[in-house]
Amino acid sequence: MQNGSKNTPTLGPHSRPTALAKLDGRRREARLMRDAVTALTRHVGGVPSEVQRALIHRAAVLALRLALMDAKTADGIMPERDTREYLAWNNSYVRTLRQLGLKGAAQRGPDLASYLASKTAASQPSAGA
């Protein structure tokens, strides 16, 4: 099955991981994954550890699969097999998000150079005194 041009395969919720890995950055699906990765990276403080990076990637893939399943069943009718898969993916997505943390990372304070510069400026006598 093709979507649009000859070289653009249709992606669905059951697409192979290799098909998802080859997403062109211009496609809607790629933008959805990129937006999920960006938002979750920001949620963990901007510099995720390797474990957080793996969880973020997993959550982005699950979010894409759930969105594709939502689009597939826009008419509201979902076969029993798809319902079971949807619930399993949704539960995995929720558990993955829970591992990343419900609260976002605390805002980072100033770096050392900024902190020292502010302390130096504060300790300087004012010119008007």
Backbone as CSV, one residue per row, in Angstrom:
resi,resn,N_x,N_y,N_z,CA_x,CA_y,CA_z,C_x,C_y,C_z
1,MET,0.837,-1.181,0.000,0.000,0.000,0.000,0.877,1.238,0.000
2,GLN,0.520,2.190,-0.806,1.300,3.416,-0.899,0.468,4.597,-0.447
3,ASN,1.144,5.630,-0.033,0.487,6.840,0.433,1.104,8.022,-0.287
4,GLY,0.403,8.605,-1.223,0.939,9.769,-1.921,1.849,9.347,-3.061
5,SER,3.164,9.464,-2.891,4.103,9.155,-3.957,4.450,7.671,-3.976
6,LYS,5.220,7.278,-4.992,5.599,5.882,-5.152,6.489,5.382,-4.017
7,ASN,7.350,6.234,-3.494,8.353,5.802,-2.525,7.961,6.047,-1.080
8,THR,6.743,6.457,-0.814,6.318,6.748,0.542,5.357,5.670,1.012
9,PRO,5.850,4.701,1.788,4.963,3.649,2.259,4.003,4.170,3.323
10,THR,2.862,3.528,3.415,1.889,3.887,4.435,2.366,3.352,5.774
11,LEU,2.306,4.193,6.776,2.650,3.769,8.125,1.369,3.535,8.894
12,GLY,1.375,2.493,9.685,0.231,2.198,10.524,0.702,1.797,11.900
13,PRO,-0.231,1.530,12.785,0.154,1.173,14.148,0.954,-0.124,14.225
14,HIS,0.835,-0.975,13.214,1.550,-2.253,13.234,2.775,-2.247,12.335
15,SER,3.245,-1.069,11.937,4.444,-0.981,11.099,5.645,-1.538,11.851
16,ARG,6.551,-2.111,11.100,7.757,-2.680,11.705,8.642,-1.565,12.263
17,PRO,9.409,-1.877,13.302,10.325,-0.869,13.868,11.286,-0.296,12.837
18,THR,11.679,-1.111,11.843,12.590,-0.599,10.816,11.920,0.477,9.979
19,ALA,10.614,0.355,9.760,9.891,1.387,9.006,9.832,2.677,9.808
20,LEU,9.649,2.561,11.119,9.610,3.756,11.960,10.974,4.416,12.033
21,ALA,12.036,3.614,11.987,13.389,4.158,12.059,13.748,4.934,10.798
22,LYS,13.090,4.628,9.682,13.389,5.284,8.413,12.480,6.477,8.129
23,LEU,11.790,6.970,9.137,10.865,8.073,8.909,11.581,9.300,8.363
24,ASP,11.012,9.865,7.329,11.503,11.122,6.783,11.068,12.227,7.728
25,GLY,11.962,13.114,8.081,11.677,14.170,9.046,10.544,15.099,8.649
26,ARG,10.127,15.062,7.386,9.054,15.947,6.936,7.674,15.360,7.141
27,ARG,7.601,14.077,7.401,6.301,13.426,7.556,5.659,13.789,8.883
28,ARG,4.355,13.745,8.909,3.582,14.031,10.122,3.992,13.117,11.268
29,GLU,4.214,11.841,10.961,4.594,10.874,11.980,5.948,11.220,12.596
30,ALA,6.886,11.639,11.747,8.212,12.021,12.248,8.120,13.268,13.120
31,ARG,7.288,14.210,12.720,7.107,15.424,13.534,6.502,15.080,14.883
32,LEU,5.545,14.150,14.904,4.935,13.747,16.163,5.985,13.137,17.093
33,MET,6.827,12.258,16.554,7.878,11.649,17.379,8.882,12.699,17.837
34,ARG,9.287,13.581,16.939,10.253,14.626,17.289,9.696,15.540,18.368
35,ASP,8.422,15.900,18.254,7.800,16.754,19.272,7.724,16.045,20.620
36,ALA,7.428,14.736,20.603,7.373,13.972,21.854,8.750,13.901,22.495
37,VAL,9.785,13.656,21.693,11.152,13.593,22.223,11.556,14.943,22.797
38,THR,11.243,16.020,22.091,11.598,17.361,22.562,10.894,17.686,23.882
39,ALA,9.614,17.403,23.954,8.852,17.712,25.165,9.338,16.887,26.353
40,LEU,9.589,15.604,26.142,10.033,14.756,27.246,11.469,15.070,27.659
41,THR,12.296,15.455,26.704,13.660,15.871,27.044,13.627,17.121,27.901
42,ARG,12.770,18.056,27.541,12.613,19.281,28.334,12.067,18.926,29.721
43,HIS,11.182,17.946,29.790,10.566,17.533,31.050,11.603,17.000,32.045
44,VAL,12.621,16.294,31.538,13.632,15.727,32.429,14.797,16.679,32.677
45,GLY,14.691,17.899,32.216,15.721,18.889,32.520,16.610,19.262,31.355
46,GLY,16.380,18.715,30.189,17.127,19.132,29.009,18.336,18.281,28.671
47,VAL,18.911,17.591,29.632,20.077,16.750,29.378,19.806,15.368,29.983
48,PRO,19.112,14.500,29.229,18.750,13.197,29.786,19.953,12.262,29.890
49,SER,19.899,11.380,30.882,20.901,10.317,30.992,20.622,9.300,29.890
50,GLU,21.495,8.323,29.754,21.276,7.292,28.728,19.988,6.514,28.984
51,VAL,19.716,6.223,30.237,18.486,5.499,30.576,17.273,6.366,30.241
52,GLN,17.320,7.637,30.607,16.211,8.537,30.284,16.048,8.675,28.778
53,ARG,17.151,8.731,28.044,17.085,8.845,26.581,16.387,7.621,25.991
54,ALA,16.696,6.433,26.507,16.048,5.208,26.021,14.560,5.221,26.346
55,LEU,14.212,5.657,27.558,12.801,5.745,27.942,12.066,6.770,27.084
56,ILE,12.717,7.892,26.806,12.103,8.932,25.971,11.846,8.398,24.564
57,HIS,12.819,7.695,24.002,12.624,7.128,22.666,11.483,6.115,22.671
58,ARG,11.442,5.260,23.694,10.375,4.261,23.795,9.016,4.948,23.906
59,ALA,8.939,5.993,24.729,7.674,6.719,24.894,7.252,7.370,23.577
60,ALA,8.205,7.901,22.820,7.877,8.535,21.534,7.325,7.519,20.544
61,VAL,7.921,6.336,20.506,7.426,5.277,19.606,6.023,4.851,20.026
62,LEU,5.818,4.673,21.329,4.489,4.289,21.805,3.459,5.380,21.514
63,ALA,3.842,6.637,21.688,2.924,7.749,21.383,2.545,7.733,19.907
64,LEU,3.519,7.459,19.041,3.236,7.384,17.606,2.292,6.226,17.304
65,ARG,2.564,5.059,17.860,1.693,3.904,17.607,0.268,4.171,18.095
66,LEU,0.134,4.800,19.248,-1.202,5.127,19.769,-1.898,6.145,18.868
67,ALA,-1.166,7.146,18.394,-1.765,8.148,17.500,-2.206,7.510,16.182
68,LEU,-1.385,6.596,15.658,-1.766,5.914,14.417,-2.986,5.026,14.631
69,MET,-3.059,4.396,15.789,-4.230,3.563,16.108,-5.468,4.453,16.263
70,ASP,-5.306,5.617,16.889,-6.426,6.557,17.014,-6.940,6.966,15.636
71,ALA,-6.014,7.270,14.724,-6.409,7.685,13.379,-7.080,6.539,12.623
72,LYS,-6.581,5.324,12.844,-7.144,4.147,12.162,-8.583,3.894,12.595
73,THR,-8.883,4.204,13.831,-10.212,3.920,14.372,-11.008,5.193,14.616
74,ALA,-10.860,6.156,13.731,-11.558,7.434,13.888,-13.071,7.263,13.877
75,ASP,-13.556,6.198,13.255,-15.006,5.983,13.204,-15.550,5.392,14.502
76,GLY,-14.673,5.058,15.448,-15.114,4.567,16.738,-15.225,3.064,16.844
77,ILE,-15.046,2.361,15.747,-15.156,0.904,15.762,-13.740,0.327,15.753
78,MET,-13.455,-0.501,16.774,-12.130,-1.092,16.881,-12.298,-2.593,17.110
79,PRO,-11.678,-3.409,16.256,-11.752,-4.865,16.466,-11.149,-5.247,17.820
80,GLU,-11.540,-6.390,18.333,-11.097,-6.827,19.658,-9.574,-6.934,19.735
81,ARG,-8.943,-7.456,18.694,-7.475,-7.571,18.697,-6.830,-6.201,18.826
82,ASP,-7.323,-5.232,18.058,-6.778,-3.878,18.123,-7.029,-3.244,19.489
83,THR,-8.170,-3.544,20.071,-8.483,-3.008,21.398,-7.473,-3.512,22.424
84,ARG,-7.173,-4.803,22.373,-6.191,-5.372,23.317,-4.811,-4.755,23.105
85,GLU,-4.403,-4.612,21.850,-3.099,-4.005,21.560,-3.069,-2.545,22.003
86,TYR,-4.145,-1.830,21.735,-4.210,-0.420,22.121,-4.068,-0.274,23.636
87,LEU,-4.793,-1.099,24.376,-4.711,-1.032,25.838,-3.316,-1.396,26.335
88,ALA,-2.696,-2.403,25.727,-1.341,-2.795,26.124,-0.351,-1.672,25.836
89,TRP,-0.437,-1.054,24.643,0.461,0.054,24.296,0.218,1.246,25.217
90,ASN,-1.044,1.536,25.499,-1.355,2.665,26.367,-0.804,2.432,27.776
91,ASN,-0.968,1.225,28.289,-0.433,0.915,29.609,1.095,1.003,29.620
92,SER,1.739,0.528,28.567,3.198,0.637,28.476,3.626,2.093,28.414
93,TYR,2.874,2.894,27.674,3.170,4.331,27.553,3.072,5.016,28.915
94,VAL,2.002,4.712,29.641,1.816,5.323,30.966,2.933,4.902,31.915
95,ARG,3.299,3.622,31.901,4.383,3.158,32.780,5.715,3.801,32.401
96,THR,5.956,3.976,31.119,7.191,4.623,30.672,7.224,6.069,31.133
97,LEU,6.108,6.776,30.969,6.048,8.165,31.430,6.225,8.248,32.940
98,ARG,5.664,7.290,33.666,5.797,7.278,35.118,7.259,7.098,35.515
99,GLN,8.003,6.285,34.774,9.420,6.097,35.072,10.213,7.374,34.826
100,LEU,9.764,8.180,33.880,10.434,9.460,33.626,10.097,10.479,34.704
101,GLY,9.030,10.260,35.426,8.669,11.138,36.531,7.452,11.977,36.213
102,LEU,6.584,12.101,37.214,5.370,12.895,37.026,5.667,14.385,37.137
103,LYS,6.656,14.713,37.938,7.043,16.117,38.073,8.226,16.378,37.160
104,GLY,8.234,17.535,36.564,9.354,17.909,35.721,10.592,18.166,36.562
105,ALA,11.731,18.176,35.916,12.985,18.449,36.611,12.979,19.884,37.125
106,ALA,13.623,20.079,38.258,13.711,21.428,38.819,14.496,22.311,37.867
107,GLN,14.153,23.568,37.868,14.866,24.507,37.014,16.308,24.597,37.472
108,ARG,17.203,24.630,36.525,18.616,24.732,36.851,18.943,26.132,37.327
109,GLY,19.817,26.186,38.304,20.296,27.472,38.788,21.335,28.025,37.828
110,PRO,21.877,29.192,38.143,22.886,29.777,37.262,24.173,28.945,37.290
111,ASP,24.929,29.001,36.208,26.204,28.298,36.210,27.189,29.038,37.129
112,LEU,28.308,28.437,37.402,29.252,28.974,38.374,29.721,30.375,37.995
113,ALA,30.032,30.600,36.734,30.531,31.918,36.298,29.475,32.995,36.537
114,SER,28.225,32.722,36.223,27.156,33.699,36.435,26.953,33.969,37.920
115,TYR,27.015,32.912,38.720,26.842,33.060,40.164,27.944,33.930,40.759
116,LEU,29.197,33.668,40.392,30.322,34.449,40.920,30.255,35.894,40.453
117,ALA,29.844,36.104,39.211,29.726,37.478,38.707,28.653,38.234,39.474
118,SER,27.533,37.585,39.792,26.482,38.278,40.543,26.919,38.568,41.964
119,LYS,27.698,37.670,42.586,28.196,37.902,43.938,29.220,39.033,43.942
120,THR,30.068,39.093,42.927,31.074,40.150,42.828,30.385,41.494,42.640
121,ALA,29.371,41.539,41.800,28.645,42.789,41.551,27.911,43.236,42.817
122,ALA,27.384,42.285,43.567,26.642,42.632,44.784,27.565,43.128,45.882
123,SER,28.819,42.667,45.894,29.736,43.079,46.962,30.450,44.381,46.655
124,GLN,30.345,44.899,45.431,30.965,46.175,45.070,30.198,47.317,45.725
125,PRO,30.919,48.265,46.325,30.213,49.417,46.898,29.557,50.236,45.797
126,SER,28.408,50.765,46.103,27.701,51.558,45.102,28.376,52.916,44.960
127,ALA,28.308,53.505,43.783,28.990,54.776,43.484,28.316,55.942,44.188
128,GLY,27.052,55.834,44.536,26.310,56.936,45.140,26.512,57.041,46.643
129,ALA,27.158,56.120,47.295,27.276,56.133,48.743,28.437,56.898,49.259
